[in-house]
Amino acid sequence: PLLIRIFGSQEQRGEILFWDGLPESWPVLDVDITNVHYRDYYMSDAPQPPGDYMSPKPVYFLTVASGTRFRFTLLAKRPDLLEQAVECTKKAIELLGVGAKTRAGYGGMSPAEG
């Protein structure tokens, strides 16, 4: 099957090399926050029941600004397989995104025009 030839399986190495996706230029970084509402409850050996009396503990993390262009590099010995792998990869990135927190809206990408 095509996907096994491209990506491989437990029994077979894929025929495409996937390099890290890198920003085309130095990215603008933003800061976002998540609030852990019941940190004391989760971190304690003898926790009190969680409740509204607990204070949220903000956790800050860096994000890459929306609109940052990334370049993804794929290598293969066979041009026909490479073309199919590029199309599969574009569709996967467009539909699923990349990285963590895609359900929260991070990592969404669309293919570049041109």
MARGUTI-864741 format. One record per residue (C-alpha): residue in one letter; chain; y negated, x, z. Coordinates in steps of 0.1 Angstrom, whole numbers, always signed. Example, Ala and Ser with C-alpha at 12.3 -4.5 7.8 and 13.67 -1.06 7.14 Angstrom:
<bamars>
<bamar rest="a" kette="A" c2="+45" c1="+123" c3="+78"/>
<bamar rest="s" kette="A" c2="+11" c1="+137" c3="+71"/>
</bamars>
This chain:
<bamars>
<bamar rest="p" kette="A" c2="+0" c1="+0" c3="+0"/>
<bamar rest="l" kette="A" c2="-36" c1="+10" c3="-8"/>
<bamar rest="l" kette="A" c2="-48" c1="+10" c3="+28"/>
<bamar rest="i" kette="A" c2="-20" c1="+33" c3="+40"/>
<bamar rest="r" kette="A" c2="-27" c1="+57" c3="+12"/>
<bamar rest="i" kette="A" c2="-64" c1="+58" c3="+21"/>
<bamar rest="f" kette="A" c2="-63" c1="+57" c3="+59"/>
<bamar rest="g" kette="A" c2="-27" c1="+67" c3="+67"/>
<bamar rest="s" kette="A" c2="-3" c1="+54" c3="+93"/>
<bamar rest="q" kette="A" c2="+18" c1="+68" c3="+121"/>
<bamar rest="e" kette="A" c2="+44" c1="+80" c3="+95"/>
<bamar rest="q" kette="A" c2="+20" c1="+92" c3="+67"/>
<bamar rest="r" kette="A" c2="-12" c1="+111" c3="+65"/>
<bamar rest="g" kette="A" c2="-40" c1="+94" c3="+47"/>
<bamar rest="e" kette="A" c2="-52" c1="+109" c3="+14"/>
<bamar rest="i" kette="A" c2="-90" c1="+106" c3="+22"/>
<bamar rest="l" kette="A" c2="-110" c1="+128" c3="+44"/>
<bamar rest="f" kette="A" c2="-137" c1="+109" c3="+64"/>
<bamar rest="w" kette="A" c2="-166" c1="+130" c3="+77"/>
<bamar rest="d" kette="A" c2="-189" c1="+118" c3="+105"/>
<bamar rest="g" kette="A" c2="-217" c1="+95" c3="+94"/>
<bamar rest="l" kette="A" c2="-250" c1="+113" c3="+99"/>
<bamar rest="p" kette="A" c2="-286" c1="+100" c3="+98"/>
<bamar rest="e" kette="A" c2="-304" c1="+110" c3="+66"/>
<bamar rest="s" kette="A" c2="-334" c1="+122" c3="+86"/>
<bamar rest="w" kette="A" c2="-341" c1="+128" c3="+123"/>
<bamar rest="p" kette="A" c2="-337" c1="+93" c3="+138"/>
<bamar rest="v" kette="A" c2="-361" c1="+75" c3="+160"/>
<bamar rest="l" kette="A" c2="-345" c1="+68" c3="+194"/>
<bamar rest="d" kette="A" c2="-351" c1="+37" c3="+214"/>
<bamar rest="v" kette="A" c2="-342" c1="+29" c3="+250"/>
<bamar rest="d" kette="A" c2="-323" c1="-2" c3="+259"/>
<bamar rest="i" kette="A" c2="-311" c1="-15" c3="+292"/>
<bamar rest="t" kette="A" c2="-281" c1="-34" c3="+306"/>
<bamar rest="n" kette="A" c2="-281" c1="-48" c3="+341"/>
<bamar rest="v" kette="A" c2="-250" c1="-45" c3="+362"/>
<bamar rest="h" kette="A" c2="-254" c1="-75" c3="+385"/>
<bamar rest="y" kette="A" c2="-226" c1="-68" c3="+410"/>
<bamar rest="r" kette="A" c2="-224" c1="-30" c3="+410"/>
<bamar rest="d" kette="A" c2="-219" c1="-29" c3="+448"/>
<bamar rest="y" kette="A" c2="-190" c1="-53" c3="+445"/>
<bamar rest="y" kette="A" c2="-172" c1="-33" c3="+418"/>
<bamar rest="m" kette="A" c2="-179" c1="+1" c3="+433"/>
<bamar rest="s" kette="A" c2="-169" c1="-6" c3="+470"/>
<bamar rest="d" kette="A" c2="-135" c1="+0" c3="+486"/>
<bamar rest="a" kette="A" c2="-141" c1="-30" c3="+509"/>
<bamar rest="p" kette="A" c2="-164" c1="-52" c3="+487"/>
<bamar rest="q" kette="A" c2="-184" c1="-82" c3="+498"/>
<bamar rest="p" kette="A" c2="-180" c1="-111" c3="+475"/>
<bamar rest="p" kette="A" c2="-204" c1="-110" c3="+446"/>
<bamar rest="g" kette="A" c2="-235" c1="-132" c3="+449"/>
<bamar rest="d" kette="A" c2="-271" c1="-137" c3="+440"/>
<bamar rest="y" kette="A" c2="-281" c1="-117" c3="+471"/>
<bamar rest="m" kette="A" c2="-271" c1="-85" c3="+452"/>
<bamar rest="s" kette="A" c2="-297" c1="-67" c3="+432"/>
<bamar rest="p" kette="A" c2="-291" c1="-58" c3="+396"/>
<bamar rest="k" kette="A" c2="-288" c1="-21" c3="+389"/>
<bamar rest="p" kette="A" c2="-304" c1="-13" c3="+355"/>
<bamar rest="v" kette="A" c2="-285" c1="+12" c3="+333"/>
<bamar rest="y" kette="A" c2="-306" c1="+27" c3="+305"/>
<bamar rest="f" kette="A" c2="-291" c1="+41" c3="+273"/>
<bamar rest="l" kette="A" c2="-304" c1="+55" c3="+240"/>
<bamar rest="t" kette="A" c2="-300" c1="+36" c3="+208"/>
<bamar rest="v" kette="A" c2="-308" c1="+46" c3="+172"/>
<bamar rest="a" kette="A" c2="-337" c1="+25" c3="+158"/>
<bamar rest="s" kette="A" c2="-330" c1="-3" c3="+134"/>
<bamar rest="g" kette="A" c2="-334" c1="+7" c3="+98"/>
<bamar rest="t" kette="A" c2="-322" c1="+43" c3="+102"/>
<bamar rest="r" kette="A" c2="-303" c1="+53" c3="+71"/>
<bamar rest="f" kette="A" c2="-270" c1="+70" c3="+75"/>
<bamar rest="r" kette="A" c2="-249" c1="+90" c3="+50"/>
<bamar rest="f" kette="A" c2="-211" c1="+88" c3="+51"/>
<bamar rest="t" kette="A" c2="-191" c1="+114" c3="+33"/>
<bamar rest="l" kette="A" c2="-156" c1="+109" c3="+20"/>
<bamar rest="l" kette="A" c2="-135" c1="+135" c3="+2"/>
<bamar rest="a" kette="A" c2="-103" c1="+131" c3="-19"/>
<bamar rest="k" kette="A" c2="-83" c1="+149" c3="-46"/>
<bamar rest="r" kette="A" c2="-80" c1="+118" c3="-67"/>
<bamar rest="p" kette="A" c2="-112" c1="+102" c3="-80"/>
<bamar rest="d" kette="A" c2="-97" c1="+68" c3="-85"/>
<bamar rest="l" kette="A" c2="-85" c1="+66" c3="-49"/>
<bamar rest="l" kette="A" c2="-118" c1="+79" c3="-37"/>
<bamar rest="e" kette="A" c2="-137" c1="+51" c3="-55"/>
<bamar rest="q" kette="A" c2="-114" c1="+25" c3="-39"/>
<bamar rest="a" kette="A" c2="-118" c1="+42" c3="-4"/>
<bamar rest="v" kette="A" c2="-156" c1="+41" c3="-8"/>
<bamar rest="e" kette="A" c2="-155" c1="+4" c3="-16"/>
<bamar rest="c" kette="A" c2="-132" c1="-4" c3="+13"/>
<bamar rest="t" kette="A" c2="-154" c1="+17" c3="+37"/>
<bamar rest="k" kette="A" c2="-186" c1="+0" c3="+25"/>
<bamar rest="k" kette="A" c2="-171" c1="-34" c3="+30"/>
<bamar rest="a" kette="A" c2="-157" c1="-25" c3="+65"/>
<bamar rest="i" kette="A" c2="-190" c1="-11" c3="+76"/>
<bamar rest="e" kette="A" c2="-209" c1="-41" c3="+63"/>
<bamar rest="l" kette="A" c2="-185" c1="-66" c3="+79"/>
<bamar rest="l" kette="A" c2="-176" c1="-49" c3="+112"/>
<bamar rest="g" kette="A" c2="-203" c1="-23" c3="+118"/>
<bamar rest="v" kette="A" c2="-197" c1="+11" c3="+134"/>
<bamar rest="g" kette="A" c2="-196" c1="+24" c3="+169"/>
<bamar rest="a" kette="A" c2="-198" c1="+7" c3="+203"/>
<bamar rest="k" kette="A" c2="-214" c1="-26" c3="+212"/>
<bamar rest="t" kette="A" c2="-212" c1="-42" c3="+178"/>
<bamar rest="r" kette="A" c2="-207" c1="-76" c3="+195"/>
<bamar rest="a" kette="A" c2="-241" c1="-70" c3="+211"/>
<bamar rest="g" kette="A" c2="-258" c1="-64" c3="+177"/>
<bamar rest="y" kette="A" c2="-255" c1="-26" c3="+176"/>
<bamar rest="g" kette="A" c2="-239" c1="-7" c3="+147"/>
<bamar rest="g" kette="A" c2="-246" c1="-33" c3="+121"/>
<bamar rest="m" kette="A" c2="-252" c1="-18" c3="+87"/>
<bamar rest="s" kette="A" c2="-257" c1="-28" c3="+51"/>
<bamar rest="p" kette="A" c2="-251" c1="-6" c3="+20"/>
<bamar rest="a" kette="A" c2="-281" c1="+12" c3="+6"/>
<bamar rest="e" kette="A" c2="-293" c1="+1" c3="-28"/>
<bamar rest="g" kette="A" c2="-291" c1="+25" c3="-56"/>
</bamars>
